[in-house]
Amino acid sequence: MNSIAVTNARAALSELINKVAFGKERVSLTRQNKLVAYLISVEDMQLLEQLEDKADILAMERDIKSLSEPAVSLDEVKADLGL
């Protein structure tokens, strides 16, 4: 993976976009030697979005399953708390 300072990336933006879009490279952008962003291809972004969607669906399914578990009555909560 290429890494480039943001100040240098400005001057080479067109070249960097071509490397990412057509060369399937990823480029990390730094500011004061700290990573601040990545340039990635459309395909990589679409894959990332698919992974995020899948993670969201799995979390939602887990949450729905937990809702189907038996509820605890108020009397049980009071008893557990010694009220």
Steps between C-alpha positions, in 0.01 A plus 500: 500500500625844410508770763519870422472824692183697431702801384676284240178321406342826387757538225474134397126448547428403140781244500388359836142464378622309194709267718199432721239473225697312238799356683289366787741657747409647835656825614526621857506873564696644788521836670799564727588129468158396632259298291191708421327328205515239225432516128340173394337371184126496440510119519669511842242751624212288374645195674539698822138614479385140443694386806350780709150412378555133589625597848192721548268217395668254738473750787133562422428125488675457836297785650172360365585158643567652842156665491335160468650385831256493792453834670566548868204615701510806721444277804810295409710814461377631837578167665851494348559851634356417840216748468 
